[in-house]
Amino acid sequence: MKNKILIVVLCIFACTNMRISAQNFEQVYESTFPFKVVNRNSSIDRNFIYGSNEKNVAMLDGNTGKLLWQYDIQKSAGKKMDYRVYNQELNLIFLYAKDSKKEPSLKICIDGTTGQELWRTTEYGTAVEFEFGLEYCIYPDEKILAVTASDVRSEIDILTGKIKSKDAVAPTAKKSKPALDLTNLFGTKNKFASWAKDEATNSNLKLTYSGATNFKTIRLTATDKTSGAEKWSTKFEGTVIAPICKEYLDCIYDDDMIGLQVQGNYAFVTYEGIACIDIRSGKLLWEKKMDNVDASVGLRAKQVLGISAAPIITPDAVYIVDLSRGENNIKKLDIATGNVIWKSDKVDSDARIPQLEIAGNILLARFGGLMEVQLYIPGSSGNPDTYRRKLEWADNGGVRTYDASTGKLVWDSKSIIKTDKFNRTTSLKIDGSNAYFSSENMFYKIDIASGKPAFTTDISAFKVGKMEGYVFYKNKLILSCEEGVAAIDPATGNKTYAINTGNNYGNKFISNSNVLIWTGPKEDDLDAFALVDIEKGTLLGKIKDTRYPYFDATGNAFIKFDGNNVLRFKGAK
């Protein structure tokens, strides 16, 4: 089962107890291509800016904006070229035409630095890969171009155009995700899920599954690591949930929910349940049903993903969240038999328990938190199918701890901190003997054994909105909030810095400490952002009307395309 961190750093900056005014990026230059461009791109290091149309190719200096060279396609190639492909990693341009009935097409490779032709050839046809797109046949690390023509697969040296080998076992051309067959929305056929190795038995374990619905035939196969010979193969039936939007949207859950873990002499397959298999014999020892997706069907399909935690497997036991009908509890199972050692008191029927952690003899369970909701609405009356993905906070949160030996409740955050309703509970992190988590307005560090707070920090006093997530970063805890970010000392809970950004809709690391924060007027309006150094707590710049910034390796400068214009900006750092 693929798990992803629900919230990565969304953070920002400001010096301690200082309010930093809005600071725009410094514009380094504004340049213009010498013709109307259709395609634009840049090298990975942003030192070269590429632009082209059907008649011309040009390259600008990414640091100064000056024109480096221009290539007249008709004049230089002597004919129209149907395709133009720029490779960022190698800074190379490929021009090629469609095959004619008489001969293979002309192909030209241009050095992006000088604008000079490296080679041209009609030695091989374009066939399958070229029809799909030349960019999917380039392998920068090997500096080869994989080409299939007349059922002969060849490896082409990218820098010379010469055929290095034919009928070689070349890398498979990369292909984009195919359109989803709606008649088989959850379906797969003999799909690979995961693999693991077991040194004790010198075995490789391969997990696959197949089936036309979400009810699958799951197969685990063991082969000898040395000879490759099959030792055993075990199959069983189980429900494997496929996220609705995985083919169409950027989702937290974008893989089918099935996984493989090895502990001692046992292999565990997790799906909408858990199965235990003896690694030595392949015997299916036991199975237990679980429920990690809240799904409904009808005029629209809806999935609430991440409602229950992945099992914790120790050398002698398995801890699971069982939200199936009539159960609604946490269980400790014997690792060899699956027998229930203990089960907790029942939780509410609508409870969400997305995280389990174990520290010594204490099992910690986080309730509530951020859920991913995926929707599929079939098209009608000429309207297309619709896929939607949104994040929602499950209320009735908090943290509960249980004695790992008996299952008895040790402490409940709601009992310890009676003033907090825990309507929003962020991820739970364990650091030594302490647990860190937060509600929508408070951040807590709790001694795990006693349940006593080491500190409680009032985030509402920072004026950055409700908590959404946090991350440890060097000697700080970086807190992401709806209206900004803050940093606190993980030892004392004291504020290091805080700043209100207006909105805080998401982020990504641009370099080691620089983080881009989307600050547009709406959650899906990703065309305004701020750049912050989360280590120093400083604002490096803010900008609007910039949907796709091309940052350089420093993480402090970026290229912006605006129609035919190219602009470069840098931050205050």
ABEGO torsion letter per residue (X at the ends): XBBBBABBBABBBEBBGBBBBBBBBBBABBBBBABBBABBBBBAAGABBBBBBAABBBBBBAAAGBBABBBBAAAAAGBBBABBBBBAAAGBBBBBBBBBAABBBBBBBBBAAAGBBABBBAABBAEAAAAAEAAAABBAAAGBBBBBBGGBBBBBBAAAGBBABBGBBBBBBBBBBBBBBAABAABBBGBBABBBBBAAAGBBBBBBBBEABABBBBBBBBBBAAAGBBABBBBBBBBBBBBAAAAABBBABABBBBBBBBBEABBBBBBAEBBBBBAAAGBBABBBBBBABBBBBEABBBBBBGABBBBBBBAABBBBBBABBGBGBBBBBBAAAGBBABBBBBBBAABBBABBBBBEABBBBBBEEBBBBBBBBBBBGGBBBBBBBBBBBBBGBEBBBBBAAAGBBABBAAAABAABAGABBBBBBBBEABBBBBBAABBBBBBAAAGBBABBBBAAAAGAEBBABBBBBEABBBBBBAAEBBBBBAAAGBBABBBBAGBBAEBBBABAABBBBBABABAABBABBBBBBAAAGBBAEBBBGBABBBBBAAGABBBBBBEABBBBBBBAX
